[in-house]
Amino acid sequence: MDKFIVSARKYRPQNFSTVVGQAHITTTLKNAIKNNQLAHAFLFCGPRGVGKTTCARILAKTINCENQTADGEACNTCNSCVSFDAGTSLNIHELDAASNNSVDDIRSLVEQVRFAPQAGKYKVYIVDEVHMLSASAFNAFLKTLEEPPPYAIFILATTEKHKILPTILSRCQIFDFKRITNNDTVEHLQEICDKEEITADKAALHIIAQKSEGCMRDSLSILDKIVSFTNGQLTYANTLEHLNILDEDYYFRFLEFMQQQNISDALLLYDEINRKGFEGDTVLEGFAEFTRNILVSRDTKAALLLEVAEDFKQKYMQAAQKVNAAWLIAALNVLSEAEINFKQARNKRLLVELTLIKLSYLQQAIELVNNDGVVSKKKLIESAKPVAFRAVPVIRLKDEAPASVPPQPEVKKTEARLTIETPAAKPAATTAPQQTTTTKPAMGGIGSLQKLRQKISAQNNTPSSEAKALTEEDLYVAWGQFIDQLVERKNHSAVTNFKMATLKVIDNNTVEIITENNIQQKFIEQERAGLAEHFQQYFCNKQLTYSVIIVETAQNDQPAEKPLSSKEQYLKIIEAYPLVKELKDRLRLELDY
């Protein structure tokens, strides 16, 4: 029984023409060989499994070939090529920098460079994973890499170009390898299946290519596993089963249920998927990719970005014409947000089900609007709700006929909030009976309405005889009483912010509360209704209002503990102990601030 060799080694390219998906690299190298314009140092960089080390070995074999072909390929028949294929050539040295990354390893390599080749033209040194070298090893390598002997060629290979020192990059001819496309991978896998007499569906090979993400070595490894699993019969179904990938039919069914807003069937379908062992993040990720494919299928130009099997392209095209673009864009946002929140969620199944519910009712939530050629997303609102105002009572003026238009509430706007004050209806005073003349309202009640407004305004602007004078001392007393109410309600956060505020009397009906930041302002605004009522009751003044302003102070310029003036000390005392002010008033004391 022959020893099994994996496909990645068995079918490793031996010539530039057999390298898959790197035509821009192989063409350049062949032309450099034909024109005898070889650089002394090369840097091959790119993703894993795309042919960097393979191209380095082919280059080393080709430049030492005794009978090169006209197009710059190795003959594979001369002594140099045969010894190279057998692994006995003395003109090629490979160093794995991942395990030999010290200064001593580089120094031993530099020592070997001094010896000329015994057979052939060049000695080739391939340093794989060169980014793993230490900084001191790089520095030890610099001089040799810059001025090597004419027979020495260095080929460095790496997957992380950004980790290499700029001094190394400047001494090398850099070749960037790209990921292998799905179509190239499928064609190469099909050739191997034909050589190995393996029956494989084109859709199954496309799934393998998608799973490998542009890495040929990974795709060949997956192919070997599935061949062993299926005994040489690759079908679409067993490939999905082996790779633990959801069938795209599930996503088409999800899309159909969501377009019909059939949330019950969508949740039952997810339960079926969950019982098969698929995690929620797999469903979210797969559905996001599916939605993206549907979106690019809407336009024939963008359909080139559709990386699915040929058998499914027509199905995607047909489904894309039935779905609104606004729904697809919004669905991608919902799925992207759900993928981000999946790791932090404790109930992961609930998160996925909530996402499916959002997608099911997404049609009635958004639409796309075209404003002068600019397409924007617009939320749909079922109905606009008007602002609810209190009903204004009807006020009659003595014997006058009722006004046809009710009085409008008086609107007063402060700095911190818009307040609406509705004048309370007062009973009309009794007058002498039998007026000889009556006043009829003007057309539409305009004259009566004007008189009504003037009377209400006069009544409201007339201060009560019992109103207290608004002084700073009484204001702080009232402020302290309200703080005591907050303490009784155990609202300690508000108490702290109320104590930090400063009060200022503007006029007989206006108070200004000065805060240092938005947090203090918000705590005071939360108690606006109760505080306004407390002030009005304490001063017996219904017209009393206040405003809250913010005066930010530089924290660094003030000392940690600011000393209080005599007046500030007194105001703090009466705020905490109102009886002190009462004692001062009874004794008729005059304080010298």
C-alpha positions as CSV (number, residue, x, y, z in Angstrom):
1,M,0.0,0.0,0.0
2,D,1.5,3.3,-1.1
3,K,1.8,6.1,1.5
4,F,-0.9,8.7,1.2
5,I,0.2,12.2,0.1
6,V,-2.2,15.1,0.7
7,S,-3.3,16.9,-2.4
8,A,-1.6,20.2,-1.3
9,R,1.7,18.4,-1.6
10,K,0.9,16.0,-4.4
11,Y,-0.3,18.7,-6.8
12,R,2.0,21.5,-5.8
13,P,3.0,23.4,-9.0
14,Q,6.4,22.6,-10.4
15,N,6.4,25.3,-13.1
16,F,5.3,28.9,-13.3
17,S,2.5,27.9,-15.8
18,T,0.9,25.7,-13.2
19,V,0.6,28.3,-10.5
20,V,-3.0,29.2,-10.0
21,G,-4.3,32.8,-9.7
22,Q,-0.9,34.7,-9.7
23,A,-0.4,35.5,-13.3
24,H,0.9,39.0,-12.5
25,I,3.7,37.4,-10.4
26,T,4.7,34.5,-12.7
27,T,4.8,36.7,-15.8
28,T,7.1,39.2,-14.2
29,L,9.5,36.5,-12.9
30,K,9.7,34.7,-16.2
31,N,10.4,37.9,-18.1
32,A,13.1,38.8,-15.5
33,I,14.7,35.3,-16.1
34,K,14.6,35.6,-19.9
35,N,16.1,39.1,-19.9
36,N,18.6,38.3,-17.2
37,Q,17.4,41.1,-14.9
38,L,17.1,39.2,-11.7
39,A,17.2,41.2,-8.5
40,H,19.4,40.0,-5.6
41,A,16.6,40.0,-3.1
42,F,12.9,39.3,-3.4
43,L,10.1,39.8,-0.9
44,F,6.9,37.7,-1.5
45,C,4.1,38.8,0.7
46,G,0.4,38.0,0.8
47,P,-2.3,35.8,2.5
48,R,-1.6,32.3,3.6
49,G,-1.8,29.4,1.1
50,V,-1.7,31.5,-2.1
51,G,1.7,30.2,-3.5
52,K,4.5,32.4,-2.0
53,T,6.8,29.5,-1.0
54,T,5.8,27.6,-4.1
55,C,6.8,30.5,-6.4
56,A,10.1,30.9,-4.5
57,R,11.0,27.2,-5.1
58,I,10.1,27.4,-8.7
59,L,12.2,30.5,-9.1
60,A,15.2,28.8,-7.4
61,K,14.8,25.7,-9.7
62,T,14.3,27.7,-12.9
63,I,17.4,30.0,-12.5
64,N,19.6,27.0,-12.0
65,C,18.1,24.9,-14.8
66,E,20.6,23.9,-17.5
67,N,18.1,23.8,-20.3
68,Q,15.6,26.6,-19.8
69,T,12.7,26.7,-22.2
70,A,12.1,29.7,-24.5
71,D,9.4,31.2,-22.3
72,G,11.6,31.0,-19.1
73,E,10.4,27.8,-17.6
74,A,12.5,24.9,-16.1
75,C,12.9,21.8,-18.2
76,N,12.4,19.4,-15.2
77,T,14.8,16.9,-16.9
78,C,18.3,18.2,-16.3
79,N,20.5,17.1,-13.3
80,S,19.8,20.4,-11.5
81,C,16.0,20.0,-11.8
82,V,16.0,16.4,-10.9
83,S,18.1,16.9,-7.8
84,F,15.9,19.9,-6.9
85,D,12.7,17.8,-7.2
86,A,14.3,15.0,-5.1
87,G,15.3,17.5,-2.4
88,T,19.1,16.8,-2.8
89,S,20.1,20.1,-4.4
90,L,22.9,22.0,-2.6
91,N,22.1,25.3,-4.3
92,I,18.9,26.0,-2.3
93,H,18.7,26.6,1.4
94,E,15.4,27.1,3.2
95,L,15.2,28.7,6.7
96,D,12.1,28.8,8.8
97,A,12.3,32.1,10.5
98,A,9.4,31.2,12.9
99,S,11.7,28.7,14.7
100,N,15.1,30.1,13.8
101,N,14.7,33.8,14.6
102,S,17.8,34.5,16.7
103,V,20.9,36.4,15.8
104,D,23.0,33.2,15.8
105,D,20.7,31.6,13.1
106,I,21.2,34.6,10.8
107,R,24.9,34.7,11.4
108,S,25.2,31.0,10.4
109,L,23.2,31.8,7.3
110,V,25.6,34.7,6.5
111,E,28.6,32.4,6.9
112,Q,27.2,30.0,4.3
113,V,26.8,32.9,1.8
114,R,30.5,33.2,1.5
115,F,30.8,29.8,-0.3
116,A,30.2,29.8,-4.0
117,P,28.0,27.1,-5.6
118,Q,29.7,23.9,-6.6
119,A,27.2,23.3,-9.5
120,G,24.9,25.7,-11.1
121,K,24.9,29.5,-11.3
122,Y,23.1,30.7,-8.1
123,K,22.7,29.8,-4.5
124,V,19.2,30.6,-3.4
125,Y,18.3,31.3,0.2
126,I,14.5,31.1,1.0
127,V,13.6,32.6,4.4
128,D,10.0,31.8,5.2
129,E,7.9,33.7,7.7
130,V,10.6,36.4,7.8
131,H,8.5,38.7,9.9
132,M,9.2,36.5,12.9
133,L,12.9,37.5,13.0
134,S,13.9,39.6,16.0
135,A,15.0,43.2,15.6
136,S,18.7,42.2,16.2
137,A,18.5,39.4,13.7
138,F,17.1,41.9,11.1
139,N,20.0,44.2,11.8
140,A,22.5,41.4,11.5
141,F,21.0,40.6,8.1
142,L,21.0,44.1,6.7
143,K,24.5,44.3,5.2
144,T,24.5,40.9,3.6
145,L,21.1,41.6,2.1
146,E,22.2,44.9,0.7
147,E,25.5,43.7,-0.9
148,P,25.4,40.0,-1.4
149,P,27.8,38.0,-3.6
150,P,26.8,37.9,-7.3
151,Y,25.9,34.2,-7.0
152,A,23.6,34.7,-4.0
153,I,19.8,35.4,-4.2
154,F,17.6,35.9,-1.2
155,I,13.8,35.2,-1.3
156,L,11.9,36.3,1.7
157,A,8.3,35.2,2.3
158,T,5.8,36.7,4.8
159,T,2.1,37.0,5.5
160,E,2.6,40.2,7.6
161,K,4.5,42.8,5.6
162,H,3.8,45.5,8.1
163,K,6.0,43.8,10.7
164,I,9.2,44.0,8.6
165,L,11.6,46.8,9.1
166,P,11.6,49.6,6.4
167,T,15.4,49.1,6.0
168,I,14.7,45.5,4.9
169,L,11.8,46.5,2.6
170,S,14.0,49.1,0.8
171,R,16.6,46.4,-0.1
172,C,14.0,44.0,-1.7
173,Q,12.0,43.7,-4.8
174,I,8.5,43.3,-3.4
175,F,5.8,41.1,-5.0
176,D,2.3,41.2,-3.5
177,F,0.3,38.0,-3.9
178,K,-3.5,38.2,-4.0
179,R,-6.2,35.9,-2.9
180,I,-7.2,33.3,-5.4
181,T,-10.7,33.9,-6.8
182,N,-13.5,31.4,-6.3
183,N,-13.6,30.6,-10.1
184,D,-9.9,29.8,-10.2
185,T,-10.2,27.6,-7.2
186,V,-13.2,25.7,-8.6
187,E,-11.4,25.1,-11.9
188,H,-8.2,23.8,-10.1
189,L,-10.3,21.5,-7.8
190,Q,-12.2,20.2,-10.9
191,E,-8.9,19.3,-12.5
192,I,-7.7,17.4,-9.5
193,C,-11.0,15.6,-9.2
194,D,-10.7,14.5,-12.8
195,K,-7.2,13.2,-12.2
196,E,-8.2,11.3,-9.1
197,E,-11.5,10.1,-10.7
198,I,-13.6,11.8,-8.1
199,T,-17.3,12.6,-8.9
200,A,-18.0,16.2,-7.7
201,D,-20.8,18.6,-8.2
202,K,-19.9,22.1,-9.4
203,A,-22.0,23.6,-6.6
204,A,-20.1,21.5,-4.0
205,L,-16.7,22.7,-5.3
206,H,-18.0,26.3,-5.2
207,I,-19.0,25.8,-1.5
208,I,-15.4,24.5,-0.8
209,A,-13.9,27.6,-2.6
210,Q,-16.1,29.9,-0.6
211,K,-15.1,28.2,2.7
212,S,-11.4,28.5,1.9
213,E,-11.6,32.3,1.4
214,G,-9.0,32.5,-1.4
215,C,-6.5,30.0,0.2
216,M,-5.7,27.2,-2.2
217,R,-4.1,25.0,0.5
218,D,-7.2,25.2,2.6
219,S,-9.4,24.3,-0.3
220,L,-7.3,21.2,-1.1
221,S,-7.3,20.1,2.6
222,I,-11.1,20.5,2.7
223,L,-11.4,18.5,-0.5
224,D,-9.3,15.6,1.0
225,K,-11.5,15.5,4.1
226,I,-14.8,15.5,2.2
227,V,-13.5,12.8,-0.2
228,S,-12.7,10.6,2.7
229,F,-16.1,11.4,4.3
230,T,-18.2,10.7,1.2
231,N,-16.0,7.9,-0.3
232,G,-15.3,9.9,-3.5
233,Q,-18.8,11.2,-4.1
234,L,-19.0,15.0,-3.6
235,T,-22.5,16.3,-3.7
236,Y,-24.0,19.6,-2.6
237,A,-25.8,18.1,0.4
238,N,-23.0,16.1,1.9
239,T,-20.6,19.0,1.4
240,L,-23.0,21.3,3.4
241,E,-23.3,18.6,6.1
242,H,-19.5,18.1,6.4
243,L,-18.7,21.8,6.5
244,N,-21.6,22.6,8.9
245,I,-23.0,25.2,6.5
246,L,-26.7,26.1,6.3
247,D,-28.4,25.4,3.0
248,E,-29.3,28.6,1.1
249,D,-32.8,27.3,0.7
250,Y,-33.3,28.1,4.4
251,Y,-32.5,31.8,3.8
252,F,-34.8,31.9,0.8
253,R,-37.6,30.6,3.0
254,F,-36.7,33.2,5.7
255,L,-37.0,35.9,3.0
256,E,-40.4,34.6,1.9
257,F,-41.8,34.5,5.4
258,M,-40.5,38.0,6.2
259,Q,-42.0,39.5,3.0
260,Q,-45.3,38.0,4.0
261,Q,-44.9,39.1,7.7
262,N,-45.4,35.5,8.7
263,I,-43.5,35.6,11.9
264,S,-44.8,32.3,13.2
265,D,-43.3,30.3,10.4
266,A,-40.0,32.3,10.6
267,L,-39.6,31.4,14.3
268,L,-40.5,27.7,13.6
269,L,-37.9,27.6,10.8
270,Y,-35.3,29.0,13.2
271,D,-36.2,26.4,15.8
272,E,-35.7,23.7,13.1
273,I,-32.2,25.1,12.3
274,N,-31.4,25.4,16.0
275,R,-32.3,21.7,16.6
276,K,-29.8,20.8,13.9
277,G,-27.0,22.2,16.0
278,F,-26.4,25.5,14.2
279,E,-25.6,28.4,16.5
280,G,-27.4,31.7,16.3
281,D,-24.3,33.7,15.1
282,T,-24.0,31.3,12.2
283,V,-27.6,32.1,11.2
284,L,-27.1,35.8,11.6
285,E,-23.9,35.8,9.6
286,G,-25.2,33.6,6.9
287,F,-28.4,35.6,6.5
288,A,-26.4,38.9,6.4
289,E,-24.3,37.5,3.5
290,F,-27.5,36.2,1.8
291,T,-29.1,39.7,2.1
292,R,-26.0,41.3,0.6
293,N,-26.1,38.9,-2.3
294,I,-29.8,39.7,-2.9
295,L,-29.0,43.4,-2.8
296,V,-26.2,43.2,-5.4
297,S,-28.4,41.0,-7.6
298,R,-30.8,43.8,-8.2
299,D,-28.5,45.5,-10.7
300,T,-26.9,43.6,-13.6
301,K,-23.7,45.6,-13.2
302,A,-23.3,44.8,-9.5
303,A,-24.3,41.1,-10.2
304,L,-20.6,40.5,-11.0
305,L,-20.0,40.7,-7.2
306,L,-22.3,37.8,-6.6
307,E,-20.0,34.9,-5.5
308,V,-22.3,31.9,-5.6
309,A,-22.6,28.8,-7.7
310,E,-23.9,29.2,-11.2
311,D,-27.0,27.1,-10.4
312,F,-28.1,29.7,-7.8
313,K,-27.5,32.9,-9.7
314,Q,-30.7,32.9,-11.5
315,K,-32.6,32.2,-8.3
316,Y,-31.0,35.2,-6.7
317,M,-31.8,37.4,-9.6
318,Q,-35.5,36.4,-9.5
319,A,-35.7,36.9,-5.7
320,A,-34.0,40.3,-5.9
321,Q,-36.8,41.7,-8.2
322,K,-39.4,40.9,-5.6
323,V,-37.8,42.6,-2.6
324,N,-37.7,46.4,-2.0
325,A,-34.2,47.9,-1.8
326,A,-35.2,49.9,1.3
327,W,-36.0,46.6,3.1
328,L,-32.6,45.1,2.2
329,I,-30.6,48.1,3.4
330,A,-32.5,48.3,6.7
331,A,-32.2,44.5,7.1
332,L,-28.4,44.7,6.7
333,N,-28.3,47.3,9.4
334,V,-30.4,45.2,11.8
335,L,-28.4,42.0,11.1
336,S,-25.1,43.9,11.6
337,E,-26.2,45.3,14.9
338,A,-27.4,41.8,16.0
339,E,-24.0,40.3,15.1
340,I,-22.3,42.9,17.3
341,N,-24.6,42.3,20.2
342,F,-24.6,38.5,20.0
343,K,-21.5,38.0,22.1
344,Q,-22.7,40.2,24.9
345,A,-26.2,38.8,25.0
346,R,-27.1,36.3,27.8
347,N,-30.1,34.9,26.1
348,K,-28.7,34.4,22.6
349,R,-31.7,32.6,21.2
350,L,-34.0,35.5,22.3
351,L,-31.7,37.9,20.5
352,V,-31.9,36.0,17.2
353,E,-35.7,35.6,17.5
354,L,-36.0,39.3,18.3
355,T,-34.0,40.1,15.1
356,L,-36.3,37.9,13.1
357,I,-39.3,39.7,14.5
358,K,-37.8,43.1,13.6
359,L,-37.1,41.9,10.0
360,S,-40.7,40.5,9.7
361,Y,-42.2,43.9,10.5
362,L,-39.6,46.0,8.7
363,Q,-41.7,46.7,5.7
364,Q,-44.1,48.9,7.5
365,A,-41.3,50.8,9.3
366,I,-39.3,52.3,6.6
367,E,-39.4,53.5,3.0
368,L,-36.9,55.1,0.5
369,V,-37.6,58.7,-0.5
370,N,-36.1,60.4,-3.6
371,N,-35.4,64.0,-2.9
372,D,-33.9,65.7,-5.9
373,G,-32.0,62.6,-6.9
374,V,-30.7,61.9,-3.4
375,V,-32.2,58.6,-2.0
376,S,-32.7,58.6,1.7
377,K,-34.4,56.3,4.2
378,K,-37.6,57.6,5.9
379,K,-39.4,56.2,8.8
380,L,-43.2,55.7,8.5
381,I,-45.4,56.9,11.3
382,E,-49.0,55.5,11.4
383,S,-50.6,58.7,12.6
384,A,-49.5,62.0,14.0
385,K,-50.7,62.6,17.6
386,P,-51.5,66.2,18.6
387,V,-50.2,67.8,21.8
388,A,-52.7,67.4,24.6
389,F,-53.7,70.7,26.3
390,R,-56.0,71.2,29.2
391,A,-59.5,72.4,28.3
392,V,-59.9,76.1,28.8
393,P,-63.0,76.9,30.9
394,V,-65.6,79.4,29.4
395,I,-65.7,82.8,31.3
396,R,-68.7,85.0,31.1
397,L,-68.5,88.8,31.5
398,K,-71.4,89.9,33.7
399,D,-74.5,90.2,31.5
400,E,-72.6,90.1,28.3
401,A,-73.3,87.4,25.8
402,P,-70.8,84.5,25.9
403,A,-67.9,84.9,23.6
404,S,-68.0,82.7,20.6
405,V,-64.2,82.1,20.9
406,P,-62.8,80.8,24.2
407,P,-59.8,82.7,25.6
408,Q,-56.4,81.5,24.6
409,P,-54.1,80.3,27.4
410,E,-51.3,82.7,28.2
411,V,-47.9,81.3,27.3
412,K,-44.9,82.3,29.3
413,K,-41.4,81.2,28.2
414,T,-38.6,81.0,30.6
415,E,-34.9,80.2,29.9
416,A,-35.2,76.6,31.1
417,R,-38.7,75.5,30.1
418,L,-41.9,76.6,28.3
419,T,-44.7,76.9,30.8
420,I,-48.4,77.3,29.9
421,E,-50.5,79.0,32.5
422,T,-54.3,78.9,32.0
423,P,-56.2,81.6,34.0
424,A,-58.7,80.0,36.4
425,A,-62.3,81.0,36.0
426,K,-63.6,83.3,38.7
427,P,-67.3,83.7,39.4
428,A,-68.7,87.0,38.1
429,A,-69.5,89.6,40.7
430,T,-73.1,90.4,41.3
431,T,-74.2,93.6,39.9
432,A,-77.4,95.7,40.0
433,P,-80.3,94.0,38.2
434,Q,-81.8,95.3,35.0
435,Q,-79.0,96.9,33.0
436,T,-80.6,99.5,30.7
437,T,-78.1,98.9,27.9
438,T,-76.3,95.7,26.8
439,T,-73.2,95.4,24.7
440,K,-73.4,92.9,21.9
441,P,-70.2,91.2,20.7
442,A,-68.7,92.2,17.5
443,M,-68.9,90.0,14.4
444,G,-67.3,86.7,15.3
445,G,-66.8,87.6,19.0
446,I,-63.7,89.6,18.4
447,G,-64.6,92.6,20.6
448,S,-65.8,90.5,23.4
449,L,-62.7,88.3,23.2
450,Q,-60.5,91.4,23.4
451,K,-62.3,92.7,26.5
452,L,-62.0,89.3,28.1
453,R,-58.3,89.2,27.5
454,Q,-57.8,92.7,29.0
455,K,-59.8,91.8,32.1
456,I,-58.0,88.5,32.7
457,S,-54.6,90.2,32.1
458,A,-55.5,93.0,34.6
459,Q,-56.6,90.4,37.2
460,N,-53.4,88.4,36.8
461,N,-51.1,91.4,36.9
462,T,-52.6,92.8,40.1
463,P,-50.5,91.4,43.0
464,S,-52.3,90.1,46.0
465,S,-52.4,92.2,49.1
466,E,-51.2,89.3,51.1
467,A,-48.1,88.6,48.9
468,K,-44.8,88.6,50.7
469,A,-41.9,90.7,49.5
470,L,-39.4,88.6,47.6
471,T,-36.1,89.0,49.4
472,E,-33.0,86.9,49.2
473,E,-33.2,85.8,52.9
474,D,-36.8,84.6,52.6
475,L,-35.9,82.9,49.3
476,Y,-33.2,80.8,51.0
477,V,-35.6,80.0,53.8
478,A,-38.2,78.7,51.3
479,W,-35.4,76.9,49.4
480,G,-34.3,75.1,52.7
481,Q,-37.9,74.0,53.4
482,F,-38.2,72.4,50.0
483,I,-34.8,70.6,50.6
484,D,-36.3,69.3,53.8
485,Q,-39.2,67.9,51.8
486,L,-36.7,66.2,49.5
487,V,-35.0,64.7,52.5
488,E,-38.3,63.3,53.7
489,R,-38.9,61.7,50.3
490,K,-35.3,60.3,50.6
491,N,-34.3,61.8,47.3
492,H,-30.7,62.3,48.4
493,S,-29.4,62.8,44.9
494,A,-31.6,65.8,44.4
495,V,-30.8,67.1,47.8
496,T,-27.1,67.2,47.0
497,N,-27.6,69.1,43.8
498,F,-30.1,71.5,45.3
499,K,-27.6,72.4,48.0
500,M,-25.0,73.2,45.4
501,A,-27.3,75.7,43.6
502,T,-27.2,79.5,44.0
503,L,-30.3,81.7,44.2
504,K,-30.7,85.2,42.8
505,V,-33.7,87.6,43.0
506,I,-34.4,89.3,39.6
507,D,-37.6,91.2,40.5
508,N,-40.7,90.7,42.6
509,N,-42.0,87.9,40.4
510,T,-38.8,86.3,39.1
511,V,-36.2,84.1,40.7
512,E,-33.0,82.9,39.0
513,I,-31.4,79.6,40.0
514,I,-27.8,79.3,39.0
515,T,-26.2,75.8,38.6
516,E,-22.7,74.7,37.6
517,N,-23.5,71.9,35.1
518,N,-26.2,70.1,33.2
519,I,-26.6,67.4,35.9
520,Q,-27.6,70.0,38.6
521,Q,-30.0,71.6,36.1
522,K,-31.7,68.3,35.3
523,F,-32.3,67.5,39.0
524,I,-33.8,70.9,39.6
525,E,-36.0,70.6,36.5
526,Q,-37.3,67.3,37.6
527,E,-38.8,69.0,40.7
528,R,-40.2,72.0,38.7
529,A,-43.8,71.5,39.4
530,G,-43.4,71.0,43.1
531,L,-40.8,73.8,43.5
532,A,-42.9,76.4,41.7
533,E,-46.0,75.6,43.8
534,H,-43.9,75.7,47.0
535,F,-42.5,79.2,46.1
536,Q,-46.0,80.5,45.2
537,Q,-47.5,79.3,48.4
538,Y,-44.7,80.5,50.6
539,F,-44.7,84.0,49.1
540,C,-48.5,84.0,48.4
541,N,-47.7,85.1,44.8
542,K,-49.2,83.1,41.9
543,Q,-47.2,85.1,39.5
544,L,-43.9,84.0,40.9
545,T,-41.8,82.1,38.4
546,Y,-38.2,81.0,38.2
547,S,-35.6,80.0,35.6
548,V,-32.6,77.7,35.8
549,I,-29.4,78.7,34.1
550,I,-25.9,77.2,33.9
551,V,-22.8,79.1,34.7
552,E,-19.8,76.9,34.2
553,T,-16.7,77.6,36.3
554,A,-13.2,76.5,35.7
555,Q,-12.5,73.8,38.2
556,N,-8.7,74.1,38.1
557,D,-8.7,77.8,38.9
558,Q,-10.7,77.5,42.2
559,P,-9.2,76.1,45.3
560,A,-10.5,72.8,46.7
561,E,-12.4,74.5,49.5
562,K,-13.5,78.0,48.8
563,P,-13.9,80.2,51.9
564,L,-17.4,81.7,52.4
565,S,-18.1,85.3,52.9
566,S,-20.1,86.5,55.9
567,K,-23.2,86.9,53.9
568,E,-22.8,83.4,52.3
569,Q,-22.3,82.0,55.7
570,Y,-25.4,83.6,57.0
571,L,-27.5,82.4,54.0
572,K,-26.2,78.9,54.5
573,I,-27.2,79.0,58.2
574,I,-30.8,80.2,57.5
575,E,-31.1,77.7,54.8
576,A,-30.4,74.9,57.3
577,Y,-32.0,76.6,60.3
578,P,-34.9,78.9,59.3
579,L,-35.6,79.8,63.0
580,V,-32.4,81.9,63.0
581,K,-33.9,84.3,60.6
582,E,-37.1,84.4,62.6
583,L,-35.0,85.3,65.7
584,K,-33.2,88.0,63.8
585,D,-36.6,89.5,62.6
586,R,-38.1,89.5,66.1
587,L,-35.0,91.1,67.6
588,R,-34.9,93.6,64.7
589,L,-31.2,92.9,64.2
590,E,-29.3,94.5,61.4
591,L,-26.4,92.4,60.2
592,D,-23.2,94.0,58.9
593,Y,-22.0,91.9,56.0
